[in-house]
Amino acid sequence: MAPFIELDKLCKSFDDGRTFAVHDVTLHVELGLFVALVGASGSGKTTTLKFINRLIEPDSGTVRIEGEPVGTSDPATLRRRIGYVFQGIGLFPHMSVGENIAITPQLLGWPQADATARVSELLDLVELPQSYASRSPLGLSGGEQQRVAVARAVAARPKIVLMDEPFGALDPITRDSVRSSYQSLHSRLGLTTIMVTHDVQEAVLLADRIAVMSAGRILAYDTPRALLSNGAAAEVANLMAMPKRQADRIRALTGGETRDDAHG
Amino acid sequence: MDERTVNALRLLPDYLAQHVLLSLVALGLGILIGLPLAVVATRHRSVRAATLAAASLVQTIPGLALLALFYPLLLGLSALSQSTFGIGLPALGFLPSVMALTLYAVLPVLRNGIAGLAGLDPAVIEAADAVGMTPAQRLVQVEAPLAAPVVMAGIRTAAVWTIGAATLSTSVGQTSLGNYIFSGLQTENWIFVLFGCVVAALLALAVDQLLGLIEAGVTRRDRTRVHVGLAGIVIGAGVALTPLMLAAPHTYLVGAKNFSEQFILAELISERLMREGATAERKQGLGSAIAFRALASSDIDVYVDYSGTLWTNVMDRRDSLERQAMLDELTRWMAERYKVRVLGALGFENAYALAMKRERAAALGVRSIEDLARHAPRLSFGADLEFLSRPEWTALRDAYGLNFAEQRSYSPTFMYRALQTGDVDVISAFSSDGRIAADGLELLSDPKRAIPSYDAVLLISPRRANDPLILRALEPLIGAITPQRMQEANFMVDRDADKVSPKEAANFLARAIGIAGR
């Protein structure tokens, strides 16, 4: 059986072939997985992500969803069934929070009552008060705005959500809270999520699979556990070593505290 | 109330209606062209540079010049469409005015449209694409509402510019609030000038306030403000335009160049036409060359020109015939070449003549232009706006070897003033001008007959050449106006104290020649 999302030999050059932003990327994503694309800036991970909803068209190669090449459907129609969350958030400032969330259902021609009910359901799901529906997004905090953006992305019940550094602009405490509410949303709604991040620790904490990218190529694609333990390629091991070191250090600190507590 | 104020108020409904209609159409077209152009220019970088450059270039052309440029352009187009489709275009009045003003209105709309669209947050645009909007949906649902405040500011600027510049359309024969300003300037009716300026400014101010209300409403997403502003504009335009809908269809268009005598004669002609049961509209303040071309293409039906002017400027003749022979030749040539009918001479001349203050001429011992030539290198010369570029001046200068220390151009009114104040020593006067007698001026004789004669003649457009009504109405004027009467009538309008309107001067003339109403 074909994989749910299949990236097949994708290439993209932004300078007429002198250098490649994405070079021969092939990746299979099974239904229901949470996949993280990690790598340094310029490694081609965002470009790869945007091939999937055709915000960027590849020079060569194909993206297939459930065996169907995405190039065969109209981009607007395609995007209405794929959620998208990104660092810029991009809420429409002239619409209320409710109108922002209901935008894709509205484009799909849902009846008004269904859209309104869906907005109310989603505000609960992303842990925002119902009264926010009529408010302007401009008065919201960064974390609240990103929660609205997540609600907007999943409003039309997509099976796939693409995320581009979604939590990058949030302060650490907010980031953690938005992150964990998304993670529970992912499993509750049975989503397939592909997230771009340069934060390896975030990838390790959230993802079922991690694809490590460098210079437009995929160096490794495996579970976080496998990538952390295996002595893979030097570059991958190097990248994965950082969260491991941090975890060790935290464990050492909290371990010490636990001993202190025991003494007390 | 002052009689001139009453006159000004009487003309207001028509002038304001025409002004509002012209501004509204030009602004509407400016928006219809500017906004789509802004959308295209935002999507394509090369189009953006080209359109902005073109629009900015148009803006550097002075308004009056832009209007003047459209006239020959439309004449050419009219000739083309006449030969291709058999339908001519009006080259005068509404069409050239609207085209020039539209071009003017496009730039602020375009520039702010581009600024508004290009200045949007890229994250919002990316989100619009990502939620599944088509490019058209993105434009309507996201880009347009977000760019609206900036776009509205551009429309506001365009509206104020258009209303101001529309006053200039008087010079190409479109009635506007500029009629007060142009005719007031010529007849030194400062009340008219002031009235025109104030009304145009108030109109611009009112429209600016209403559009400002809409702009504020759009910015704050306050529908009430938008609706109040829109309602104000619709109601205001409706009220201003009512006189146009009530007005009778204009049957005859009477042209006039830009000086008092022409205004008086246009009133006299209109009065005669109305007495015969026709309706008449005046196209006043036309430039000398424009007036004839307008007549030849039947954009106006009748006006008064001068044989010498037509002889040199239209027929391009440099020789000088005896007065009657010249009239005969002119009549024949006009009929043959342009199908224009020269109905006849009114009976007076309005020749270009050089004039000096009498005592100054006596002191220098100057009686003829020949005498003047000897003193010219120490004298300064004041001419009207067109004289120095007319062939008559070339002929005069070459015939006598005139070489003044200084030459300046003035509008006719200010030229006479400059002679009085001593700013200039010699002027290019008009022989029928009432100010010659009133100001104590000496007309210098032209012994070499370098300047042809300038009989005032009635010209009828090809379309009306055999129209019995116009012939019946105007034939009584032929040979009826003596030089003294014309000078008197002119002076009634031009004098500083106790001046009357051109209409009253026309009534005086009508009474004097015995054709006044029963």
Interface residues (C-beta under 8 A of the other chain):
Chain A: N53 L55 P75 A76 T77 L78 R79 R80 Y84 F86 G88 I89 G90 L91 F92 P93 H94 I103 T104 L107 L108 A149 R152
Chain B: D121 P122 A123 V124 I125 E126 A127 A128 D129 A130 V131 G132 M133 T134 Q137 Q141 V142 P145 L146 R221
